[in-house]
Amino acid sequence: MTLADGETYKGKVVMAGRSSGVGYGFSSATAKDSQGRTANGTGAAFNVVETPTGNMQCVLFGDRGHTMRCSFQYADTRGDTSAGGVGVCETSDGRVIDVQW
């Protein structure tokens, strides 16, 4: 990212959070054979599902010694940049930049 003053910032964006959900299921069954014998069975399942939120953060380093911290909300929760998004960045010298793509 290059600002109007010509300083170029580079760095990496990382996913900042995930949402989690928990699922639980239980079942039981009974069966009888032709001789009247009975068989019983039970089962349980537990599952945790994590879903990306689309929240991303980064710290960028400028070629003139400044840094920039950014928080982004991607339109696609997986972080697909082609879907667009919005964010805000703040430089180490106090400038605040609104971002949209």
RODO-2510 file (C-alpha; in nm, 4 decimals, decimal comma):
residues 101
     n   res          X          Y          Z
     1     m     0,0000     0,0000     0,0000
     2     t     0,1426     0,3394    -0,0962
     3     l     0,0122     0,6567     0,0687
     4     a    -0,0107     1,0026    -0,0895
     5     d     0,3217     1,1054     0,0675
     6     g     0,4931     0,8232    -0,1263
     7     e     0,5692     0,5921     0,1666
     8     t     0,5085     0,2298     0,0711
     9     y     0,3876    -0,0164     0,3356
    10     k     0,4191    -0,3949     0,3160
    11     g     0,3170    -0,6807     0,5425
    12     k     0,0806    -0,9733     0,5842
    13     v    -0,2874    -0,9941     0,6694
    14     v    -0,3973    -1,2611     0,9168
    15     m    -0,7393    -1,3907     1,0185
    16     a    -0,8369    -1,2365     1,3522
    17     g    -1,1207    -1,4618     1,4630
    18     r    -1,3515    -1,7511     1,4075
    19     s    -1,6980    -1,8272     1,5334
    20     s    -1,7630    -2,1684     1,6858
    21     g    -2,0710    -2,3839     1,7106
    22     v    -2,1304    -2,7058     1,8994
    23     g    -2,3535    -2,9922     1,7895
    24     y    -2,4617    -3,2935     1,9944
    25     g    -2,6800    -3,5864     1,8972
    26     f    -2,8031    -3,8993     2,0759
    27     s    -2,9991    -4,1989     1,9533
    28     s    -3,1048    -4,5441     2,0707
    29     a    -3,2543    -4,8490     1,9000
    30     t    -3,4038    -5,1822     1,9985
    31     a    -3,4381    -5,4862     1,7727
    32     k    -3,5915    -5,8344     1,8178
    33     d    -3,5046    -6,1401     1,6164
    34     s    -3,7438    -6,4217     1,5170
    35     q    -3,6656    -6,6114     1,8380
    36     g    -3,7616    -6,3155     2,0577
    37     r    -3,4099    -6,2145     2,1533
    38     t    -3,3631    -5,8424     2,2021
    39     a    -3,0654    -5,6263     2,1140
    40     n    -3,0277    -5,2676     2,2275
    41     g    -2,7928    -5,0026     2,0971
    42     t    -2,7183    -4,6404     2,1767
    43     g    -2,4963    -4,3795     2,0214
    44     a    -2,3874    -4,0236     2,0747
    45     a    -2,2041    -3,7704     1,8614
    46     f    -2,0384    -3,4427     1,9517
    47     n    -1,9037    -3,1950     1,6987
    48     v    -1,7409    -2,8512     1,7089
    49     v    -1,7582    -2,6440     1,3906
    50     e    -1,5393    -2,3376     1,3398
    51     t    -1,6363    -2,0791     1,0800
    52     p    -1,4185    -1,7876     0,9656
    53     t    -1,5657    -1,4460     1,0488
    54     g    -1,3969    -1,2394     0,7770
    55     n    -1,2207    -1,0255     1,0398
    56     m    -0,8593    -0,9674     0,9394
    57     q    -0,5762    -0,7650     1,0920
    58     c    -0,2321    -0,6620     0,9805
    59     v     0,0753    -0,4670     1,0784
    60     l     0,2502    -0,3077     0,7819
    61     f     0,6020    -0,1664     0,7727
    62     g     0,6797     0,1471     0,5711
    63     d     0,9939     0,2061     0,3691
    64     r     1,0476     0,5339     0,5614
    65     g     1,0323     0,3831     0,9099
    66     h     0,6617     0,4178     0,9964
    67     t     0,4227     0,1340     1,0772
    68     m     0,0528     0,0923     1,0060
    69     r    -0,2038    -0,1206     1,1915
    70     c    -0,5198    -0,2199     1,0068
    71     s    -0,8450    -0,4008     1,0838
    72     f    -1,0535    -0,5288     0,7927
    73     q    -1,3957    -0,6873     0,7487
    74     y    -1,4040    -0,8913     0,4296
    75     a    -1,7387    -0,9267     0,2501
    76     d    -1,6581    -1,2970     0,2083
    77     t    -1,5969    -1,4533     0,5505
    78     r    -1,3140    -1,6692     0,4097
    79     g    -1,1111    -1,3559     0,3280
    80     d    -1,1567    -1,3632    -0,0498
    81     t    -1,0342    -1,0175    -0,1551
    82     s    -1,2254    -1,0229    -0,4865
    83     a    -1,5544    -1,0012    -0,2914
    84     g    -1,4506    -0,6668    -0,1399
    85     g    -1,4618    -0,5335     0,2112
    86     v    -1,4011    -0,2344     0,4376
    87     g    -1,1479    -0,1436     0,7019
    88     v    -0,9567     0,1197     0,8889
    89     c    -0,5801     0,1714     0,9242
    90     e    -0,3780     0,3936     1,1568
    91     t    -0,0177     0,4909     1,0983
    92     s     0,2425     0,5255     1,3734
    93     d     0,2337     0,9042     1,3262
    94     g    -0,1430     0,9138     1,3945
    95     r    -0,2991     0,9270     1,0477
    96     v    -0,6269     0,7342     1,0141
    97     i    -0,7202     0,5905     0,6747
    98     d    -1,0580     0,4403     0,5823
    99     v    -1,0228     0,1536     0,3345
   100     q    -1,2738     0,0054     0,0903
   101     w    -1,2108    -0,2400    -0,1931
***
